[in-house]
Amino acid sequence: MLKGIIEYDEAYIEKAVDEKIKNQLKRGIGSYIQAIVAFAAESTPIEGKNTG
């Protein structure tokens, strides 16, 4: 369970695809070669009143 300050982001990651098939598939966002991955992480602030 995450608590406190949570950072969330998403990214497109390229899947492993045979080179013969890769050249025939659509390119860019919406491509069959890419998978969207979302992630969240708990973070701790490194700046404060005393540290600036």
mmCIF file of the N, C-alpha and C atoms, coordinates in Angstrom:
data_MODEL
# 
_entry.id   MODEL 
# 
loop_
_atom_site.group_PDB 
_atom_site.id 
_atom_site.type_symbol 
_atom_site.label_atom_id 
_atom_site.label_alt_id 
_atom_site.label_comp_id 
_atom_site.label_asym_id 
_atom_site.label_entity_id 
_atom_site.label_seq_id 
_atom_site.pdbx_PDB_ins_code 
_atom_site.Cartn_x 
_atom_site.Cartn_y 
_atom_site.Cartn_z 
_atom_site.occupancy 
_atom_site.B_iso_or_equiv 
_atom_site.pdbx_formal_charge 
_atom_site.auth_seq_id 
_atom_site.auth_comp_id 
_atom_site.auth_asym_id 
_atom_site.auth_atom_id 
_atom_site.pdbx_PDB_model_num 
ATOM 1   N N  . MET A 1 1  ? 0.848  -1.163  0.000   1.00 0.00 ? 1  MET A N  1 
ATOM 2   C CA . MET A 1 1  ? 0.000  0.000   0.000   1.00 0.00 ? 1  MET A CA 1 
ATOM 3   C C  . MET A 1 1  ? 0.903  1.239   0.000   1.00 0.00 ? 1  MET A C  1 
ATOM 4   N N  . LEU A 1 2  ? 0.613  2.155   -0.906  1.00 0.00 ? 2  LEU A N  1 
ATOM 5   C CA . LEU A 1 2  ? 1.365  3.402   -0.989  1.00 0.00 ? 2  LEU A CA 1 
ATOM 6   C C  . LEU A 1 2  ? 0.696  4.451   -0.114  1.00 0.00 ? 2  LEU A C  1 
ATOM 7   N N  . LYS A 1 3  ? 1.508  5.295   0.518   1.00 0.00 ? 3  LYS A N  1 
ATOM 8   C CA . LYS A 1 3  ? 0.958  6.377   1.339   1.00 0.00 ? 3  LYS A CA 1 
ATOM 9   C C  . LYS A 1 3  ? 1.888  7.575   1.258   1.00 0.00 ? 3  LYS A C  1 
ATOM 10  N N  . GLY A 1 4  ? 1.398  8.718   1.664   1.00 0.00 ? 4  GLY A N  1 
ATOM 11  C CA . GLY A 1 4  ? 2.210  9.932   1.611   1.00 0.00 ? 4  GLY A CA 1 
ATOM 12  C C  . GLY A 1 4  ? 2.161  10.537  0.223   1.00 0.00 ? 4  GLY A C  1 
ATOM 13  N N  . ILE A 1 5  ? 3.311  11.006  -0.265  1.00 0.00 ? 5  ILE A N  1 
ATOM 14  C CA . ILE A 1 5  ? 3.400  11.609  -1.591  1.00 0.00 ? 5  ILE A CA 1 
ATOM 15  C C  . ILE A 1 5  ? 3.560  10.491  -2.618  1.00 0.00 ? 5  ILE A C  1 
ATOM 16  N N  . ILE A 1 6  ? 2.663  10.453  -3.595  1.00 0.00 ? 6  ILE A N  1 
ATOM 17  C CA . ILE A 1 6  ? 2.666  9.414   -4.622  1.00 0.00 ? 6  ILE A CA 1 
ATOM 18  C C  . ILE A 1 6  ? 2.941  10.068  -5.974  1.00 0.00 ? 6  ILE A C  1 
ATOM 19  N N  . GLU A 1 7  ? 3.865  9.493   -6.720  1.00 0.00 ? 7  GLU A N  1 
ATOM 20  C CA . GLU A 1 7  ? 4.141  9.948   -8.079  1.00 0.00 ? 7  GLU A CA 1 
ATOM 21  C C  . GLU A 1 7  ? 3.605  8.898   -9.038  1.00 0.00 ? 7  GLU A C  1 
ATOM 22  N N  . TYR A 1 8  ? 2.943  9.346   -10.102 1.00 0.00 ? 8  TYR A N  1 
ATOM 23  C CA . TYR A 1 8  ? 2.335  8.455   -11.097 1.00 0.00 ? 8  TYR A CA 1 
ATOM 24  C C  . TYR A 1 8  ? 2.817  8.883   -12.475 1.00 0.00 ? 8  TYR A C  1 
ATOM 25  N N  . ASP A 1 9  ? 3.132  7.902   -13.312 1.00 0.00 ? 9  ASP A N  1 
ATOM 26  C CA . ASP A 1 9  ? 3.528  8.207   -14.678 1.00 0.00 ? 9  ASP A CA 1 
ATOM 27  C C  . ASP A 1 9  ? 3.171  7.031   -15.570 1.00 0.00 ? 9  ASP A C  1 
ATOM 28  N N  . GLU A 1 10 ? 3.255  7.247   -16.851 1.00 0.00 ? 10 GLU A N  1 
ATOM 29  C CA . GLU A 1 10 ? 3.004  6.179   -17.822 1.00 0.00 ? 10 GLU A CA 1 
ATOM 30  C C  . GLU A 1 10 ? 4.029  6.299   -18.935 1.00 0.00 ? 10 GLU A C  1 
ATOM 31  N N  . ALA A 1 11 ? 4.264  5.189   -19.603 1.00 0.00 ? 11 ALA A N  1 
ATOM 32  C CA . ALA A 1 11 ? 5.260  5.177   -20.673 1.00 0.00 ? 11 ALA A CA 1 
ATOM 33  C C  . ALA A 1 11 ? 4.865  4.124   -21.698 1.00 0.00 ? 11 ALA A C  1 
ATOM 34  N N  . TYR A 1 12 ? 5.353  4.283   -22.911 1.00 0.00 ? 12 TYR A N  1 
ATOM 35  C CA . TYR A 1 12 ? 5.189  3.280   -23.958 1.00 0.00 ? 12 TYR A CA 1 
ATOM 36  C C  . TYR A 1 12 ? 6.491  2.486   -24.036 1.00 0.00 ? 12 TYR A C  1 
ATOM 37  N N  . ILE A 1 13 ? 6.384  1.183   -23.905 1.00 0.00 ? 13 ILE A N  1 
ATOM 38  C CA . ILE A 1 13 ? 7.531  0.288   -23.935 1.00 0.00 ? 13 ILE A CA 1 
ATOM 39  C C  . ILE A 1 13 ? 7.409  -0.596  -25.164 1.00 0.00 ? 13 ILE A C  1 
ATOM 40  N N  . GLU A 1 14 ? 8.507  -0.760  -25.888 1.00 0.00 ? 14 GLU A N  1 
ATOM 41  C CA . GLU A 1 14 ? 8.487  -1.576  -27.099 1.00 0.00 ? 14 GLU A CA 1 
ATOM 42  C C  . GLU A 1 14 ? 8.540  -3.063  -26.745 1.00 0.00 ? 14 GLU A C  1 
ATOM 43  N N  . LYS A 1 15 ? 7.655  -3.837  -27.366 1.00 0.00 ? 15 LYS A N  1 
ATOM 44  C CA . LYS A 1 15 ? 7.615  -5.284  -27.163 1.00 0.00 ? 15 LYS A CA 1 
ATOM 45  C C  . LYS A 1 15 ? 8.668  -5.953  -28.041 1.00 0.00 ? 15 LYS A C  1 
ATOM 46  N N  . ALA A 1 16 ? 9.074  -7.142  -27.656 1.00 0.00 ? 16 ALA A N  1 
ATOM 47  C CA . ALA A 1 16 ? 9.983  -7.929  -28.489 1.00 0.00 ? 16 ALA A CA 1 
ATOM 48  C C  . ALA A 1 16 ? 9.167  -8.535  -29.633 1.00 0.00 ? 16 ALA A C  1 
ATOM 49  N N  . VAL A 1 17 ? 9.514  -8.153  -30.857 1.00 0.00 ? 17 VAL A N  1 
ATOM 50  C CA . VAL A 1 17 ? 8.796  -8.614  -32.045 1.00 0.00 ? 17 VAL A CA 1 
ATOM 51  C C  . VAL A 1 17 ? 9.830  -9.034  -33.086 1.00 0.00 ? 17 VAL A C  1 
ATOM 52  N N  . ASP A 1 18 ? 9.545  -10.102 -33.807 1.00 0.00 ? 18 ASP A N  1 
ATOM 53  C CA . ASP A 1 18 ? 10.430 -10.575 -34.865 1.00 0.00 ? 18 ASP A CA 1 
ATOM 54  C C  . ASP A 1 18 ? 10.618 -9.467  -35.909 1.00 0.00 ? 18 ASP A C  1 
ATOM 55  N N  . GLU A 1 19 ? 11.831 -9.275  -36.381 1.00 0.00 ? 19 GLU A N  1 
ATOM 56  C CA . GLU A 1 19 ? 12.145 -8.199  -37.337 1.00 0.00 ? 19 GLU A CA 1 
ATOM 57  C C  . GLU A 1 19 ? 11.316 -8.286  -38.617 1.00 0.00 ? 19 GLU A C  1 
ATOM 58  N N  . LYS A 1 20 ? 11.012 -9.492  -39.083 1.00 0.00 ? 20 LYS A N  1 
ATOM 59  C CA . LYS A 1 20 ? 10.215 -9.656  -40.302 1.00 0.00 ? 20 LYS A CA 1 
ATOM 60  C C  . LYS A 1 20 ? 8.813  -9.084  -40.118 1.00 0.00 ? 20 LYS A C  1 
ATOM 61  N N  . ILE A 1 21 ? 8.225  -9.312  -38.962 1.00 0.00 ? 21 ILE A N  1 
ATOM 62  C CA . ILE A 1 21 ? 6.873  -8.831  -38.665 1.00 0.00 ? 21 ILE A CA 1 
ATOM 63  C C  . ILE A 1 21 ? 6.901  -7.350  -38.314 1.00 0.00 ? 21 ILE A C  1 
ATOM 64  N N  . LYS A 1 22 ? 7.938  -6.915  -37.620 1.00 0.00 ? 22 LYS A N  1 
ATOM 65  C CA . LYS A 1 22 ? 8.043  -5.536  -37.140 1.00 0.00 ? 22 LYS A CA 1 
ATOM 66  C C  . LYS A 1 22 ? 7.935  -4.514  -38.276 1.00 0.00 ? 22 LYS A C  1 
ATOM 67  N N  . ASN A 1 23 ? 8.543  -4.792  -39.406 1.00 0.00 ? 23 ASN A N  1 
ATOM 68  C CA . ASN A 1 23 ? 8.528  -3.867  -40.537 1.00 0.00 ? 23 ASN A CA 1 
ATOM 69  C C  . ASN A 1 23 ? 7.151  -3.728  -41.181 1.00 0.00 ? 23 ASN A C  1 
ATOM 70  N N  . GLN A 1 24 ? 6.262  -4.679  -40.951 1.00 0.00 ? 24 GLN A N  1 
ATOM 71  C CA . GLN A 1 24 ? 4.933  -4.647  -41.564 1.00 0.00 ? 24 GLN A CA 1 
ATOM 72  C C  . GLN A 1 24 ? 3.883  -3.989  -40.667 1.00 0.00 ? 24 GLN A C  1 
ATOM 73  N N  . LEU A 1 25 ? 4.206  -3.757  -39.397 1.00 0.00 ? 25 LEU A N  1 
ATOM 74  C CA . LEU A 1 25 ? 3.234  -3.223  -38.450 1.00 0.00 ? 25 LEU A CA 1 
ATOM 75  C C  . LEU A 1 25 ? 3.227  -1.699  -38.431 1.00 0.00 ? 25 LEU A C  1 
ATOM 76  N N  . LYS A 1 26 ? 2.119  -1.151  -37.948 1.00 0.00 ? 26 LYS A N  1 
ATOM 77  C CA . LYS A 1 26 ? 1.939  0.293   -37.810 1.00 0.00 ? 26 LYS A CA 1 
ATOM 78  C C  . LYS A 1 26 ? 2.988  0.874   -36.866 1.00 0.00 ? 26 LYS A C  1 
ATOM 79  N N  . ARG A 1 27 ? 3.441  2.096   -37.134 1.00 0.00 ? 27 ARG A N  1 
ATOM 80  C CA . ARG A 1 27 ? 4.412  2.776   -36.291 1.00 0.00 ? 27 ARG A CA 1 
ATOM 81  C C  . ARG A 1 27 ? 3.734  3.854   -35.457 1.00 0.00 ? 27 ARG A C  1 
ATOM 82  N N  . GLY A 1 28 ? 4.388  4.301   -34.377 1.00 0.00 ? 28 GLY A N  1 
ATOM 83  C CA . GLY A 1 28 ? 3.894  5.402   -33.552 1.00 0.00 ? 28 GLY A CA 1 
ATOM 84  C C  . GLY A 1 28 ? 2.921  4.946   -32.486 1.00 0.00 ? 28 GLY A C  1 
ATOM 85  N N  . ILE A 1 29 ? 2.236  5.923   -31.860 1.00 0.00 ? 29 ILE A N  1 
ATOM 86  C CA . ILE A 1 29 ? 1.265  5.608   -30.810 1.00 0.00 ? 29 ILE A CA 1 
ATOM 87  C C  . ILE A 1 29 ? 0.122  4.813   -31.419 1.00 0.00 ? 29 ILE A C  1 
ATOM 88  N N  . GLY A 1 30 ? -0.307 3.767   -30.746 1.00 0.00 ? 30 GLY A N  1 
ATOM 89  C CA . GLY A 1 30 ? -1.328 2.873   -31.277 1.00 0.00 ? 30 GLY A CA 1 
ATOM 90  C C  . GLY A 1 30 ? -0.718 1.683   -31.985 1.00 0.00 ? 30 GLY A C  1 
ATOM 91  N N  . SER A 1 31 ? 0.586  1.624   -32.006 1.00 0.00 ? 31 SER A N  1 
ATOM 92  C CA . SER A 1 31 ? 1.298  0.536   -32.660 1.00 0.00 ? 31 SER A CA 1 
ATOM 93  C C  . SER A 1 31 ? 1.104  -0.774  -31.902 1.00 0.00 ? 31 SER A C  1 
ATOM 94  N N  . TYR A 1 32 ? 1.126  -1.864  -32.634 1.00 0.00 ? 32 TYR A N  1 
ATOM 95  C CA . TYR A 1 32 ? 1.060  -3.184  -32.005 1.00 0.00 ? 32 TYR A CA 1 
ATOM 96  C C  . TYR A 1 32 ? 2.392  -3.543  -31.357 1.00 0.00 ? 32 TYR A C  1 
ATOM 97  N N  . ILE A 1 33 ? 3.424  -2.801  -31.678 1.00 0.00 ? 33 ILE A N  1 
ATOM 98  C CA . ILE A 1 33 ? 4.758  -3.071  -31.141 1.00 0.00 ? 33 ILE A CA 1 
ATOM 99  C C  . ILE A 1 33 ? 4.896  -2.499  -29.728 1.00 0.00 ? 33 ILE A C  1 
ATOM 100 N N  . GLN A 1 34 ? 4.093  -1.496  -29.384 1.00 0.00 ? 34 GLN A N  1 
ATOM 101 C CA . GLN A 1 34 ? 4.236  -0.825  -28.104 1.00 0.00 ? 34 GLN A CA 1 
ATOM 102 C C  . GLN A 1 34 ? 3.147  -1.238  -27.123 1.00 0.00 ? 34 GLN A C  1 
ATOM 103 N N  . ALA A 1 35 ? 3.534  -1.304  -25.848 1.00 0.00 ? 35 ALA A N  1 
ATOM 104 C CA . ALA A 1 35 ? 2.583  -1.563  -24.775 1.00 0.00 ? 35 ALA A CA 1 
ATOM 105 C C  . ALA A 1 35 ? 2.662  -0.390  -23.809 1.00 0.00 ? 35 ALA A C  1 
ATOM 106 N N  . ILE A 1 36 ? 1.507  0.074   -23.321 1.00 0.00 ? 36 ILE A N  1 
ATOM 107 C CA . ILE A 1 36 ? 1.518  1.165   -22.355 1.00 0.00 ? 36 ILE A CA 1 
ATOM 108 C C  . ILE A 1 36 ? 1.669  0.580   -20.958 1.00 0.00 ? 36 ILE A C  1 
ATOM 109 N N  . VAL A 1 37 ? 2.535  1.193   -20.178 1.00 0.00 ? 37 VAL A N  1 
ATOM 110 C CA . VAL A 1 37 ? 2.803  0.747   -18.820 1.00 0.00 ? 37 VAL A CA 1 
ATOM 111 C C  . VAL A 1 37 ? 2.572  1.933   -17.891 1.00 0.00 ? 37 VAL A C  1 
ATOM 112 N N  . ALA A 1 38 ? 1.798  1.721   -16.831 1.00 0.00 ? 38 ALA A N  1 
ATOM 113 C CA . ALA A 1 38 ? 1.562  2.763   -15.833 1.00 0.00 ? 38 ALA A CA 1 
ATOM 114 C C  . ALA A 1 38 ? 2.222  2.321   -14.536 1.00 0.00 ? 38 ALA A C  1 
ATOM 115 N N  . PHE A 1 39 ? 2.764  3.280   -13.804 1.00 0.00 ? 39 PHE A N  1 
ATOM 116 C CA . PHE A 1 39 ? 3.406  2.935   -12.540 1.00 0.00 ? 39 PHE A CA 1 
ATOM 117 C C  . PHE A 1 39 ? 3.216  4.053   -11.531 1.00 0.00 ? 39 PHE A C  1 
ATOM 118 N N  . ALA A 1 40 ? 3.260  3.685   -10.257 1.00 0.00 ? 40 ALA A N  1 
ATOM 119 C CA . ALA A 1 40 ? 3.155  4.637   -9.160  1.00 0.00 ? 40 ALA A CA 1 
ATOM 120 C C  . ALA A 1 40 ? 4.236  4.297   -8.150  1.00 0.00 ? 40 ALA A C  1 
ATOM 121 N N  . ALA A 1 41 ? 4.768  5.326   -7.513  1.00 0.00 ? 41 ALA A N  1 
ATOM 122 C CA . ALA A 1 41 ? 5.823  5.121   -6.522  1.00 0.00 ? 41 ALA A CA 1 
ATOM 123 C C  . ALA A 1 41 ? 5.648  6.124   -5.393  1.00 0.00 ? 41 ALA A C  1 
ATOM 124 N N  . GLU A 1 42 ? 5.962  5.676   -4.203  1.00 0.00 ? 42 GLU A N  1 
ATOM 125 C CA . GLU A 1 42 ? 5.954  6.558   -3.041  1.00 0.00 ? 42 GLU A CA 1 
ATOM 126 C C  . GLU A 1 42 ? 7.254  7.344   -3.038  1.00 0.00 ? 42 GLU A C  1 
ATOM 127 N N  . SER A 1 43 ? 7.200  8.631   -2.751  1.00 0.00 ? 43 SER A N  1 
ATOM 128 C CA . SER A 1 43 ? 8.416  9.435   -2.753  1.00 0.00 ? 43 SER A CA 1 
ATOM 129 C C  . SER A 1 43 ? 8.526  10.255  -1.470  1.00 0.00 ? 43 SER A C  1 
ATOM 130 N N  . THR A 1 44 ? 9.738  10.646  -1.183  1.00 0.00 ? 44 THR A N  1 
ATOM 131 C CA . THR A 1 44 ? 10.027 11.463  -0.012  1.00 0.00 ? 44 THR A CA 1 
ATOM 132 C C  . THR A 1 44 ? 10.604 12.786  -0.496  1.00 0.00 ? 44 THR A C  1 
ATOM 133 N N  . PRO A 1 45 ? 10.044 13.910  -0.081  1.00 0.00 ? 45 PRO A N  1 
ATOM 134 C CA . PRO A 1 45 ? 10.599 15.188  -0.509  1.00 0.00 ? 45 PRO A CA 1 
ATOM 135 C C  . PRO A 1 45 ? 12.004 15.375  0.060   1.00 0.00 ? 45 PRO A C  1 
ATOM 136 N N  . ILE A 1 46 ? 12.926 15.904  -0.752  1.00 0.00 ? 46 ILE A N  1 
ATOM 137 C CA . ILE A 1 46 ? 14.290 16.120  -0.287  1.00 0.00 ? 46 ILE A CA 1 
ATOM 138 C C  . ILE A 1 46 ? 14.538 17.562  0.095   1.00 0.00 ? 46 ILE A C  1 
ATOM 139 N N  . GLU A 1 47 ? 13.594 18.427  -0.218  1.00 0.00 ? 47 GLU A N  1 
ATOM 140 C CA . GLU A 1 47 ? 13.714 19.829  0.174   1.00 0.00 ? 47 GLU A CA 1 
ATOM 141 C C  . GLU A 1 47 ? 12.722 20.129  1.279   1.00 0.00 ? 47 GLU A C  1 
ATOM 142 N N  . GLY A 1 48 ? 13.155 20.899  2.219   1.00 0.00 ? 48 GLY A N  1 
ATOM 143 C CA . GLY A 1 48 ? 12.278 21.283  3.307   1.00 0.00 ? 48 GLY A CA 1 
ATOM 144 C C  . GLY A 1 48 ? 12.605 22.704  3.761   1.00 0.00 ? 48 GLY A C  1 
ATOM 145 N N  . LYS A 1 49 ? 12.023 23.114  4.875   1.00 0.00 ? 49 LYS A N  1 
ATOM 146 C CA . LYS A 1 49 ? 12.260 24.464  5.384   1.00 0.00 ? 49 LYS A CA 1 
ATOM 147 C C  . LYS A 1 49 ? 13.736 24.667  5.741   1.00 0.00 ? 49 LYS A C  1 
ATOM 148 N N  . ASN A 1 50 ? 14.360 23.666  6.318   1.00 0.00 ? 50 ASN A N  1 
ATOM 149 C CA . ASN A 1 50 ? 15.747 23.791  6.764   1.00 0.00 ? 50 ASN A CA 1 
ATOM 150 C C  . ASN A 1 50 ? 16.755 23.508  5.653   1.00 0.00 ? 50 ASN A C  1 
ATOM 151 N N  . THR A 1 51 ? 16.401 22.704  4.681   1.00 0.00 ? 51 THR A N  1 
ATOM 152 C CA . THR A 1 51 ? 17.369 22.313  3.630   1.00 0.00 ? 51 THR A CA 1 
ATOM 153 C C  . THR A 1 51 ? 17.289 23.201  2.408   1.00 0.00 ? 51 THR A C  1 
ATOM 154 N N  . GLY A 1 52 ? 16.211 23.959  2.246   1.00 0.00 ? 52 GLY A N  1 
ATOM 155 C CA . GLY A 1 52 ? 16.085 24.866  1.096   1.00 0.00 ? 52 GLY A CA 1 
ATOM 156 C C  . GLY A 1 52 ? 15.740 24.138  -0.128  1.00 0.00 ? 52 GLY A C  1 
# 
